[in-house]
Amino acid sequence: MEMNEIINKARFFFEEKITTHVDTLGNSFFNGLIIELHETQIIINDRVLGLTPIAFSEIKTIETFREVRE
């Protein structure tokens, strides 16, 4: 994903209060609401870890969170 696309999606998810799934370049992932949007990073309230800063440069993909049902 290109940096502009990541930033635009993050802004949209933040403004619309949409639960988000973020994959990072380090193969970590985060699920939760973006509660702060800064110039170089987001702060996500991850469902497991709580408040977590993620730099835009570390984000591989960002999309709407979808609950997996068994």
Helices and strands as residue ranges (DSSP letters): H 3-16, E 20-24, E 29-37, E 41-46, E 50-55, G 56-58, E 59-64
